[in-house]
Amino acid sequence: MLSVRYYFDKSWAESYKQLYAFVDAHVNRALELTSSSGIEKKSPGPVEDPSQRYILLYEMAKEIRDPIRLRFELINIFLPSHDTTAALLSNIFFQLARHPKYWAQLRETALALPFDPSDPATLSFSALKSLLLFRYIIQETFRTIGPVGRVFRAARKDTTLPRGGGPDGKAPVFVSKGTTICSLPYHIHHDKDIWGDDADDFRPERWAEGKRNSWEYVPFLGGPRICPAQQQVLLQATYVLLRVVREFEWIENKDEVVEYVELQRMAIESRRGVKIALGPVQDNSK
């Protein structure tokens, strides 16, 4: 399906060539700096000694010497964290525009913080993590229209999954080496056996009703392959949402289509975009 679309749309070829050129420049530099011959300063400007700071690309280059493989490993780290945050924020505003009562609650919480917008340092990491309502809004957005639609993994050896087979789906399943398994977080996050009869509804309050099994909610997957950018995504989303709700008193949906129409790209996003209106603050109190 994707190959057919790319056959008619030739612009993607130019786009990925530009991306590869940008990434390859950094990859080649990292391979030079981490070569067995030591650190060589080839470029005119200051070049940091990779031994002085922990730089992810340099650490990857020490283990992966093939420039093509290193290119794709780097893209695999950068693009999901970048696109997931953007798609998540768009989806948050999509949901809030259709459930505006939460906007007022978020704004009340945000204005109560001892935060000076002209000095971001007045807002600490712990303060951002303590904003429960913001966390619940983000988690419920991830659950209902999360940016991660499907994940593929290939079996490195013959193994057996504990459940999934048989008429009732509870019997073990044999997976031979090389078999690709597709996981669909959307179905887990909308399972009524887990989330109740209102599983399809946007209801952030559910997150205050008790803890859940870690594998019932997997927007970043789990285990040893859990997304390393999880905290970065959550922190950035919370901060941006905080700044916006402080600046605008209300939010309103401007899309005649209320339902979420998804578009599958690097992340799941709204095919129709996010059409909203934001009402500016009427006085100077913030």
C-alpha positions as CSV (number, residue, x, y, z in Angstrom):
1,M,0.0,0.0,0.0
2,L,2.8,2.4,1.0
3,S,4.9,1.5,-2.1
4,V,2.0,2.4,-4.4
5,R,1.6,5.8,-2.8
6,Y,5.3,6.5,-3.1
7,Y,5.3,5.5,-6.7
8,F,3.1,8.4,-7.6
9,D,4.5,10.8,-5.0
10,K,8.1,11.5,-6.1
11,S,8.7,14.2,-3.5
12,W,9.5,11.6,-0.8
13,A,12.7,10.5,-2.6
14,E,14.2,14.0,-2.5
15,S,13.1,14.3,1.2
16,Y,14.8,11.1,2.3
17,K,18.0,12.0,0.3
18,Q,18.2,15.3,2.3
19,L,17.6,13.4,5.5
20,Y,20.3,10.8,4.7
21,A,22.8,13.6,3.8
22,F,22.2,15.3,7.1
23,V,22.5,12.2,9.2
24,D,25.4,10.7,7.3
25,A,27.5,13.8,8.0
26,H,27.1,13.3,11.7
27,V,27.6,9.5,11.4
28,N,30.9,9.9,9.5
29,R,32.1,12.4,12.0
30,A,31.3,10.1,14.9
31,L,33.0,7.1,13.2
32,E,36.2,9.2,12.7
33,L,36.2,10.5,16.3
34,T,35.7,7.1,17.7
35,S,38.2,5.3,15.5
36,S,41.0,3.2,16.9
37,S,43.5,5.8,15.8
38,G,42.1,8.2,18.3
39,I,40.3,11.5,18.1
40,E,41.1,13.5,14.9
41,K,39.9,17.0,14.4
42,K,39.1,17.1,10.8
43,S,36.6,19.9,10.7
44,P,37.5,23.6,11.1
45,G,35.6,24.6,14.4
46,P,35.8,23.1,17.8
47,V,35.2,19.4,18.1
48,E,34.3,17.9,21.4
49,D,36.3,15.0,22.8
50,P,33.8,12.2,23.1
51,S,35.5,11.0,26.2
52,Q,34.5,14.2,28.1
53,R,30.7,13.8,27.7
54,Y,28.2,11.0,27.2
55,I,27.0,11.5,23.6
56,L,24.6,8.8,22.4
57,L,25.9,8.9,18.8
58,Y,29.5,8.4,19.9
59,E,28.6,5.5,22.1
60,M,26.6,3.9,19.2
61,A,29.6,4.5,16.9
62,K,31.9,2.6,19.2
63,E,29.7,-0.5,18.8
64,I,28.4,-0.1,15.3
65,R,31.1,0.6,12.7
66,D,28.9,0.1,9.6
67,P,27.9,3.6,8.5
68,I,24.7,2.5,6.8
69,R,23.5,0.5,9.8
70,L,24.5,3.4,12.2
71,R,22.5,5.8,10.0
72,F,19.4,3.8,10.4
73,E,19.9,3.1,14.1
74,L,20.2,6.9,14.6
75,I,17.1,7.6,12.5
76,N,15.2,5.0,14.5
77,I,16.0,6.8,17.7
78,F,15.5,10.4,16.5
79,L,12.4,10.3,14.3
80,P,10.0,8.5,16.7
81,S,10.8,10.7,19.6
82,H,10.4,13.9,17.5
83,D,7.3,12.8,15.6
84,T,5.6,11.2,18.6
85,T,5.8,14.4,20.7
86,A,4.4,16.5,17.9
87,A,1.6,14.0,17.2
88,L,0.9,13.6,20.9
89,L,0.5,17.4,21.4
90,S,-1.8,17.7,18.4
91,N,-3.9,14.8,19.7
92,I,-4.1,16.4,23.2
93,F,-5.5,19.6,21.7
94,F,-7.8,17.6,19.5
95,Q,-9.3,15.9,22.6
96,L,-9.4,19.1,24.7
97,A,-11.3,21.0,22.0
98,R,-14.0,18.3,22.2
99,H,-13.9,18.1,26.0
100,P,-13.4,21.8,26.9
101,K,-14.3,21.3,30.6
102,Y,-10.8,20.0,31.2
103,W,-9.3,23.1,29.8
104,A,-10.6,25.2,32.6
105,Q,-9.3,22.6,35.1
106,L,-5.9,22.6,33.6
107,R,-5.8,26.4,33.5
108,E,-6.7,26.6,37.2
109,T,-3.9,24.2,38.1
110,A,-1.4,26.0,35.9
111,L,-2.1,29.4,37.3
112,A,-1.7,28.2,40.8
113,L,1.9,27.3,40.1
114,P,4.6,29.7,41.3
115,F,6.0,30.0,37.8
116,D,7.5,33.0,36.1
117,P,7.1,32.5,32.3
118,S,10.0,34.9,31.7
119,D,12.3,32.6,33.7
120,P,11.7,28.9,32.8
121,A,14.1,27.9,35.6
122,T,11.4,28.7,38.1
123,L,9.6,25.6,37.0
124,S,11.4,22.4,38.2
125,F,11.3,18.9,36.8
126,S,9.7,17.7,39.9
127,A,7.0,20.4,39.7
128,L,6.1,19.3,36.2
129,K,5.9,15.6,37.2
130,S,3.6,16.5,40.1
131,L,0.9,17.9,37.9
132,L,-1.5,15.0,38.1
133,L,-4.3,16.4,36.0
134,F,-1.8,17.1,33.2
135,R,-0.5,13.6,33.5
136,Y,-4.0,12.1,33.3
137,I,-4.9,14.2,30.2
138,I,-1.7,13.0,28.5
139,Q,-2.2,9.4,29.5
140,E,-5.8,9.3,28.4
141,T,-4.8,10.9,25.1
142,F,-2.2,8.3,24.6
143,R,-4.8,5.6,25.4
144,T,-7.6,6.8,23.2
145,I,-5.7,8.2,20.1
146,G,-2.1,7.4,20.8
147,P,0.5,8.2,18.1
148,V,1.8,4.6,18.2
149,G,-0.5,2.4,16.1
150,R,1.5,-0.8,15.6
151,V,4.9,-2.2,16.4
152,F,6.8,-5.0,14.7
153,R,9.3,-7.4,16.2
154,A,11.1,-10.3,14.7
155,A,11.9,-13.4,16.8
156,R,15.6,-14.0,17.1
157,K,15.1,-17.6,18.1
158,D,12.4,-20.2,18.3
159,T,10.2,-19.2,21.2
160,T,6.7,-19.6,22.7
161,L,4.3,-16.9,23.6
162,P,2.3,-17.7,26.7
163,R,-1.1,-16.8,25.3
164,G,-2.8,-16.0,22.0
165,G,-3.6,-19.4,20.6
166,G,-6.6,-21.7,20.6
167,P,-10.3,-20.9,20.2
168,D,-10.3,-18.7,23.3
169,G,-6.9,-17.0,22.7
170,K,-5.5,-18.4,26.0
171,A,-3.3,-21.2,24.7
172,P,0.5,-20.9,24.0
173,V,1.7,-19.9,20.5
174,F,4.9,-21.2,19.0
175,V,6.9,-18.6,17.1
176,S,9.7,-19.8,14.9
177,K,13.0,-17.9,14.5
178,G,12.6,-15.0,12.0
179,T,8.8,-14.7,12.3
180,T,7.6,-11.1,12.5
181,I,5.0,-10.3,15.2
182,C,2.8,-7.2,15.0
183,S,1.6,-5.7,18.3
184,L,-1.4,-3.4,18.2
185,P,-1.4,-1.1,21.3
186,Y,-4.7,0.4,20.1
187,H,-6.6,-2.8,20.8
188,I,-5.1,-3.2,24.2
189,H,-6.0,0.4,25.1
190,H,-9.6,-0.1,24.0
191,D,-10.2,-3.5,25.5
192,K,-13.4,-3.3,27.5
193,D,-12.3,-6.2,29.7
194,I,-9.5,-3.9,30.9
195,W,-10.9,-0.4,30.7
196,G,-14.7,-1.0,31.1
197,D,-17.7,-0.3,28.9
198,D,-16.6,3.3,28.5
199,A,-13.2,2.2,27.0
200,D,-13.8,4.3,23.9
201,D,-14.6,7.5,25.8
202,F,-12.1,10.2,26.7
203,R,-12.3,10.2,30.5
204,P,-9.1,11.3,32.3
205,E,-10.6,10.6,35.7
206,R,-10.1,6.9,35.2
207,W,-6.4,7.3,36.0
208,A,-7.2,8.5,39.5
209,E,-9.2,5.3,40.2
210,G,-6.4,3.0,40.9
211,K,-3.2,1.6,39.6
212,R,-3.1,-0.6,36.5
213,N,-1.0,-3.5,35.3
214,S,2.0,-2.2,33.4
215,W,1.2,-4.3,30.3
216,E,-2.4,-2.9,30.1
217,Y,-1.0,0.5,29.1
218,V,1.9,0.4,26.7
219,P,2.2,3.7,24.7
220,F,6.0,3.3,24.9
221,L,5.9,-0.5,24.9
222,G,7.8,-2.1,27.8
223,G,10.6,-4.4,29.0
224,P,14.2,-3.9,27.8
225,R,13.0,-2.3,24.5
226,I,10.9,0.4,26.1
227,C,11.2,3.8,24.4
228,P,14.3,5.5,25.9
229,A,12.7,8.9,25.2
230,Q,9.6,8.3,27.3
231,Q,10.4,10.9,30.0
232,Q,11.5,13.4,27.4
233,V,8.2,13.1,25.5
234,L,6.1,13.4,28.7
235,L,8.1,16.3,30.0
236,Q,7.9,18.3,26.8
237,A,4.2,17.6,26.3
238,T,3.5,18.7,29.9
239,Y,5.5,21.9,29.5
240,V,4.0,23.0,26.2
241,L,0.5,22.2,27.5
242,L,1.2,24.2,30.6
243,R,2.4,27.3,28.7
244,V,-0.6,27.2,26.3
245,V,-3.3,26.9,29.0
246,R,-1.8,29.8,30.9
247,E,-2.0,32.0,27.8
248,F,-5.5,31.1,26.6
249,E,-8.7,31.1,28.6
250,W,-10.7,28.7,26.4
251,I,-10.5,26.2,23.6
252,E,-13.1,25.4,20.9
253,N,-13.4,22.8,18.2
254,K,-13.7,24.3,14.7
255,D,-13.9,21.0,12.7
256,E,-17.3,19.9,11.5
257,V,-16.0,16.3,11.7
258,V,-16.0,15.4,15.4
259,E,-14.6,11.9,15.1
260,Y,-10.8,11.2,14.9
261,V,-9.8,10.3,11.4
262,E,-6.3,8.8,11.6
263,L,-3.4,9.0,9.2
264,Q,-0.6,6.5,9.4
265,R,2.8,8.0,9.0
266,M,5.8,7.7,11.3
267,A,3.2,8.2,14.0
268,I,-0.6,8.1,14.1
269,E,-2.0,11.6,13.5
270,S,-5.2,13.3,12.5
271,R,-5.8,13.2,8.8
272,R,-7.8,16.4,9.0
273,G,-5.3,18.2,11.2
274,V,-6.4,19.9,14.4
275,K,-8.8,22.7,13.7
276,I,-9.3,24.7,17.0
277,A,-9.8,28.2,18.3
278,L,-8.1,29.5,21.4
279,G,-9.5,32.4,23.4
280,P,-6.9,35.0,24.6
281,V,-6.8,36.1,28.2
282,Q,-9.0,39.2,28.7
283,D,-7.0,40.7,31.5
284,N,-3.4,40.8,32.7
285,S,-3.7,38.3,35.5
286,K,-1.9,35.1,34.8
